[in-house]
Amino acid sequence: MKMKRLCYLMLAASSLTLTGFSTQVIAGGDLPGTSSSAIPQGQLGYVYVDPYKFSPLVAVIDLGGKSISDVKVTVKGKGKKGIDIQYPVGLTQLNTHSGIPVFGLYPDYLNRVEVSYKLAGKSVTEEYKIRTSALPHLHIDGNARTQYEYEPVKVAKGFEDRFYLVDGQVIPPNIRDHWDWIPTQNIIDTNGDVRWHLNSDVIYDRPGGSMSFKQTRDGKLIFGQGLMFELHQGFQVPYYAKYDFIGKPIFKRELPRGFNGFSHEITEMPNGHLLLRVGKRDYVTPDGLKVDTVRDHVIEVDQNGDVVKVWDFNKILDPMRDTVLKSLDMGAVCLNVDVSKAGETKTAEELASEPYGDVAGVGTGRNWLHINSIGYDPADDSIIVSSRHQSAVIKVGRDNKVKWILGTPEGWKGELAAKVLKPVDTKGRALKCDAKGCEGNFDWTWTQHTAWPVPDRGTVTVFDNGDGRGLEQPALPTMKYSRGVEYKVDMGKMTVQQTWEYGKERGYEWYSPITSITEWQADHKTMFMASASAGLLEGDKAPEHWITEVDPKSNEVKVEIKVKTLMKHEPGYRSTVVHPESMFNR
């Protein structure tokens, strides 16, 4: 019998329980469309591992022509401390896959999967045994390497059932000379076991990086793929995509004509539209120069992929503001990591004379802004962007008007200067500040990533990376630190209060010069953070990133997992919490 991938599932007995009936069956199966002499397990049809060639740790139990309802799946944990994954499956998903989607299998293991459902009015409970393959090795610079390793440091009671999508990139050092990224996306449990792995071949069909993997409101997966270089004719362009977690493609769309340079962010709006961070192709500057812009546009696309709104930040902000750029460490300018330049900065003259393209510099056509996240605030139909190279979080309305700027007031001019928020303490009293910082328990964010509005708290959460803190490089690199931080903005008074922070006390060990995320988790009332590039510029060993979830009332760590990467100077991107119970319940 000819096999594809590793779809021979099992040759082991499985227990079948039907009201008043019990038996043993032996089964196996191939992918759909291939011949098979195997016998189905249980009352249903064949079991197909990785039916969409998307992830080796998923499967579909074919319905075998049966009509069932009230389906629940439990993927049993491995060993005494293994963590079960439980979720319901709705009729729509049964019909879509013509079977029961199975998510959360262990790699290289004979998994036990309990399925309960109703068939012809009777309750049925069956156990399926599903064999999976090992995770693939990565081949980098001629060497075969394993996957990331995940080491739990702490898991508090009540948090054992957390699942994290770790969004990483295997990037060779001095990326600007290589152009090749290898996406490595896994979902792990709090034991550090991988329970889902994305086949990189699904998305890695052009040079560049896949970023911003996140779960949507309907339980699906969205992300985008950018390119490290692009030609105007005859070359594949960046795309954005939506799949379900079993691998069924929902859409995979190239960027609309005239836009390029997707990276960092795709955000779902409540109406189903998507916000994408892009650049503009053949942009004509006020002096008549035609350039491709870099990370300075946001577009809103509808369900058909039509562009319904464009935010051009070259017209919204000041592309000549160099206040922050002059203080940045040029060894880690996300996405351009060049460890040979660690600790170096650029002068105003150098920033203004850089060649056009993806380089840190001032003026349209260079990486002057570097938007790395887009939040949407439905309260006033506005977007909130994080600009790394302006060290500012900025709220902008649909009318392209700036509503407020959260960051140092230094270097903002005219109407923009009036939009800079004024720091206050818990009693609303103004804090004494200068260009570098403020008195009291307040600091602005510096080269930050992710700025998300939190409507149920009336706040904004940010990951403050901390490079160029206080508009300077410190005497020693080890004096740097990162932090998760939350702010409360009063738009009427144009003030901002810092309400929470975590990470400063962790010092350099937890410092991430680029990437990373802070995100409020309403279900557990915690702050989730991924310090995703810790150790990026240090030593000969691979960086160790941190996934950390804390109670903001006490800053008690509820979950912490150390992520061990594969290569020196290799950043992660983000991580995020995912919820298996919402993946297939429709």
CORZIPE-V739430 format. One record per backbone hydrogen bond with DSSP energy under -0.5 kcal/mol. NH is the residue of the N-H (numbers start at 1). CO is the residue of the C=O. Records with the same first field share a line. If there is no record, write none. Layout:
NH->CO  CO
//
This chain:
6->4
7->4
9->7
14->25
16->23
17->125
18->21
19->123
21->18
23->16
25->14
28->39
34->31
41->45
44->41
45->62
48->46  60
49->47
50->58
51->48
53->50
58->55
59->102
60->48
61->100
62->46  60
63->98
66->63
68->66
69->118
71->89
72->116
73->87
74->114
75->85
76->74  112
79->77
82->79
84->82
85->75
86->84
87->73
89->71
90->584
92->586
94->90
95->91
96->92
97->93
98->94
99->94
100->61
101->99
102->59
103->101
104->57  195
105->57
107->194
108->133
111->109  130
113->111  128
114->74
115->126
116->72
117->124
118->69
119->122
120->67
122->119
124->117
125->17
126->115
127->15
128->113
130->111  128
131->9  129
132->109
138->145
140->138  143
143->140
145->138
149->564
151->562
152->150
153->560
154->560
156->558
159->156
162->159
163->578
164->188
165->576
166->164  186
167->165  574
168->166  184
169->571
170->182
171->169
172->180
175->337
177->174
178->175
179->175
181->179  208
182->170
183->181
184->168
186->166  184
187->196
188->164
189->193
190->160  162
192->189
195->187
196->187
198->185
199->54  197
200->198
202->199
203->200
204->200
205->203
211->224
214->222
216->220
219->216
221->243
222->214
223->241
224->211
225->239
226->209
228->207
239->225
240->253
241->223
242->251
243->221
244->248
247->244
250->242
251->242
253->240
255->238
259->256
260->279
263->277
265->263
267->275
269->273
272->269
274->301
275->267
276->299
277->265
278->276  297
279->260
281->258
283->280  291
285->283  289
288->285
291->283  289
293->280  291
294->366
295->293
296->278
297->278
298->311
299->276
300->309
301->274  299
302->306
305->302
308->300  306
309->300
311->298
312->310
313->296  311
315->312
316->312
317->313
319->317
321->318
322->320
326->322
327->324
328->325
330->328  344
332->329
333->336
334->332
336->333
337->335
338->331  336
341->338
342->339
344->341
351->347
352->348
353->349
354->350
357->365
359->357
361->359
362->351
363->319
366->363
367->359
368->366
370->294
371->295
372->386
373->386
375->384
377->382
378->376
380->377
381->377
382->377
383->396
384->375
385->394
386->373
387->385  392
388->370  386
389->369
390->387
391->387  388
392->387
393->406
394->385
395->404
396->383
397->401
398->381
400->397
403->395
404->395
405->419
406->393
407->405
412->409
416->413
417->413  414
418->414
419->416
420->417
421->405
422->494
423->421
424->496
425->429
428->425
431->423
433->431
434->437
438->442
439->432
442->440
449->463
452->461
454->459
455->453
457->454
458->454
459->454
460->487
461->452
462->485
463->449  450
464->462  483
465->463
466->446
467->446
469->466
471->468
472->469
479->476
480->477
483->464
484->502
485->462
486->500
487->460
488->497
489->487
490->495
491->489
494->490
495->490
496->422
497->488
498->424
499->486  497
500->486
502->484
506->503
507->503  504
509->506
510->507
511->508
513->533
516->573
517->530
519->528
521->526
522->520
525->521
526->521
527->550
528->519  526
529->548
530->517
531->546
532->530
534->531
535->511
536->533
538->535
543->567
545->543  563
546->531
547->561
548->529  546
549->559
550->527
551->556
552->550
554->551
555->551
556->551
558->549
559->549
560->154
561->547
562->151
563->545
564->149  562
565->543  563
570->567
571->569
572->532
573->167
574->167
576->165
578->163
580->578
582->579
583->580
584->580
//
